[in-house]
Amino acid sequence: MELNYFRDKLFDLLNDSEGMGIADLNADERNSLLIVRTEDGNVFEIVCRQAAGKEDGWMTAN
């Protein structure tokens, strides 16, 4: 799966979701971000990037 396809599908899922309280959703393609504003005024950034070389047992840094 390509990164752009994944990001587009994630955008669609968030955009079509009911009950999550999303007031606004924007894509910043240049910085590979999805920016979510909730109904209570919080703003979240979701960074979409492909993790290279981590197909077998990938780990996330804390």
VEXKE-509079 format. One line per 5 residues: number of its first residue (from 1); their letters; for each residue x negated, y, z negated of C-alpha. Coordinates in steps of 0.001 Angstrom, whole numbers. Each point is the difference from the previous one (the first is absolute). Layout:
NUM) A) X:Y:Z | ... $
end
This chain:
1) MELNY) 0:0:0 | -1366:3425:913 | -249:2808:-2558 | 2281:2382:1933 | 2682:-2679:308 $
6) FRDKL) -224:-762:-3732 | 209:3709:-923 | 2994:512:2313 | 1819:-2996:-1511 | -743:1200:-3529 $
11) FDLLN) 1374:3433:936 | 3153:-1646:1388 | 471:-2085:-3150 | -289:3040:-2251 | 2150:2135:2273 $
16) DSEGM) 2801:-2588:117 | -106:-880:-3698 | 3042:786:-2072 | -198:526:-3721 | -3673:989:-205 $
21) GIADL) 781:3679:-405 | -2121:1164:2928 | 810:3583:939 | -2585:453:2767 | -2526:-2138:1845 $
26) NADER) -2789:1254:2236 | -2860:-1642:1874 | -3409:1650:145 | -1489:-2016:2871 | -3336:1842:-73 $
31) NSLLI) -673:-1060:-3604 | 1884:-3332:169 | 2404:1115:-2734 | 3667:-440:-691 | 1243:2806:-2231 $
36) VRTED) 3096:-765:-2054 | 1997:2619:-1929 | 2519:-1429:-2416 | 3309:1499:-1039 | -1443:887:-3408 $
41) GNVFE) -2756:2062:1637 | -2963:-2375:-273 | -2298:-328:3003 | -1938:-3159:823 | -2618:-651:2677 $
46) IVCRQ) -386:-3489:1417 | -3333:-527:1756 | 110:-2524:2840 | -3337:-1434:1056 | -1148:-3409:1077 $
51) AAGKE) -2262:-1842:-2424 | -2805:-1288:2224 | -1712:-3258:-856 | 2319:-919:-2854 | 2256:-2543:1678 $
56) DGWMT) -1040:-2872:-2305 | 751:926:-3605 | -22:3791:209 | -376:2019:-3152 | 1131:3481:-983 $
61) AN) -2218:2304:-2049 | 1546:1437:-3170 $
end
